[in-house]
């Protein structure tokens, strides 16, 4: 964990350079067109295994307004949880992170993504196995794609993890919000066994790493 923190403390300089040379123009225009009355908002889409785990971790971050659990990257419209769990629809369990770029940047969300799960496990996270649990970043524009690709390349080059990163970069197409009982799952079911034994340890680690960026 120390290696990834040291890595991101240095690689964040890349974001500043990219912004200064104008590569974020299209993205900036998009953000200004999408406001909630309290400043610009934007959306990032990540898949890192079971969405119950990633949802609650991103909910902790200052500047993240809403996290929705759902399905993306597949071949059929409006899939159900039952269909997705077969692994045959091509969808991944994913989260839609609605955030305020003036408070938290996409680079910081990338950092959170790589801390929130193990990006070296192919089509699985622990005992959750199948392509629906793949590690993937669904980029909304070329800027997101370039940043994600750069970070993955650097993480691999510097051997931050013991194994190569298998996170895929996939173009964002459509996001289908999961059934109501999947939303805000950990907060509504904190005593459930999966929450206690799988999510709590991950959440505790996440909070320690991002203690300076948590909601007050």
N, C-alpha and C positions, 0 to 999 in steps of 0.2 A: 504493500500500500504506500509506503514512503516513496518508492520509486516512481509511482504514477503521479504523486503530488509534486515531486521535484520536476518531473517531466513537464507537467502542465504549467508550472510557475514560469518556466522558460518559454514554452511554445506559445503562450498567450501573446507574445510579442508579434507573432505572425499576424494576428488579427489586426493589431494596430497598423502594421505596414500595409495590409490589404485595404483597410478603410482609407488610409491616406492617399493611395494611388487610384481611388475611384472605382474599385471593383464592386463596391456595394451599392451602386447607384440605383439599379432596378429594385433591389430589396428595400431601400429606403423609401422609394416612391410607393411601394406596396404597403408599407407600414403606415404611412401618412394617410392612406386611403381607408384604413381600417382602424377606427377609433371607437372607444367606449365611453367617451365623455371625460375620461381621466388620463388622457394621453394615448399614444399609439400602442396597439397590441399586435402581436404576431403569433404564429403557431408553428411548433416543431413536432415532428412525429417520429417516435422511437419504438422499437420492439426489442425487448430484452428478457424473454421468457414469460412467465406468468404475469399478466398485467396487474394482478393484485399486488405483487411485490413492487413493481416499478411505479405504479400509481401513487402509493403512499409516500415513497421516497421523494418524488418530485413535488408532492404537495407541501413538503416542509420548507421549500426554498422561497425566500423573499423575492417578490417580483413575478412569481407564478400565480396567476389568478385562478385557473381552473385546470384540472387534469381529467380527461375523459378516457375511459377504457373502451377499446373496440377492436375492430378487425380491418386489416388493410393488406394490400399486395396480392390479392387473390383473383380468381377468375369468374366468380359469380356475384351477383348483386344481393345485398341484404342477407348475408349468411347468418345462420343461427349458431349458437355456441356448440350445439350438437354436431352440426355440419363441420365446423372448423376443427373440432377435436379429432375428427377422422384423419386429418392431415392431408386430405385429398383436394381441398378447395384452393390451396396455394396461399391462403391468408395467414398472417401472423397475428398473434395476440399483441396488440400495440397500445400506445397511449398518445393522445393528442394533448400537447402541453401548450396552453394559452398563456402567454407571458408578456410582460412589459419590457421592451428592449432598453428603456432608459433606466431600468433597475437591475436587470440581469441580461447578460448577452447570450447569444447563441453559442459562443465559445464556452461559456460557463455551463450551459446546458449539456454540451458535449462532454465536458469534464464529469458532470453528474452522471451522465449515461454510462461512461466507462467505469465509474465507481459502483454504480447501482447493480451491476451484474457481471458475469464472467464472459467477456467477449471472445474467449478462446474455445468455448464449447460449441461444437457443430450441431445445429438442430436439437438443442437441449439446454436445459438449466437444471442441473441436479437430476432428480428423479422425473422431471417433466421432459418427456422425450417426443420428438417429432418436429417437422418443419414449421409447425405453428408456434413453436417456441424458439425459433431462430433469432439470432442477434442481427438486427438490421436497422439502418438509418434510412428513413424515407425522406429524401431531400425535396424541398419545395422549389428550389431554384438552383442555378449554377453556383452561386456563392456558397450555399450550404454544402453542395456536393464537393466543391473544391476544398473547403475547410475540413470536412469529414475525411476525405481521402488523404489530405496532408497529415492529419493527426494519426490516422491508422498507419500510414507509412512510417512516420517518426516513431510511434510506439513500437512497431516491429523492429525498426533499425536499432533502436536503443535497448531492445529486449527488456522492456518494462514488465512484460509477462513472461512466464516460463515457456509458453507455447505461442505459436503465431496466432494473431487475431483472425477470426473467421467472419467478422461482421460484414454483411453485404451492404452495398449502397444501391438503393432502388428508387426510381422516380415515384414521387407521390402521385397517386391517381384518385382514389376515393377512400374515405374512412367511414366505416359503418359502426355506429355506436352500439356497444354491447347491451345485453339485457339489463334491466334496472338493477337486478340483484348483484350485478358485477360492479356497479358504480360505488365508489367510496367504500369498498369492501372491508378493508382492514378496520377502519374507524367504526363501522357498524357491527363488526363481528370480531372484536379483539380477543375474545376467549376461545375462538375456534382453534382446533388443534393445528391446522396448517399455519394459521397466523402466529401462534405461539412458538412453534418449533422451526418454521421456515422464515417467516417474515421478520419477526422481532430481532433476531441476530443481525440480519441485513440492515434493518432500520437503525439499530443502535450504532453500527459501524458507520453508516451514512451520516448520522447526526454528528458523530465525532469528527469526521472529515470536514463537514461543512458547518461547523459550529458558529462561524462568523457570518454565515449567509442564511441562517434559519430565520423564519418568521418569528417576530417577538410575541 
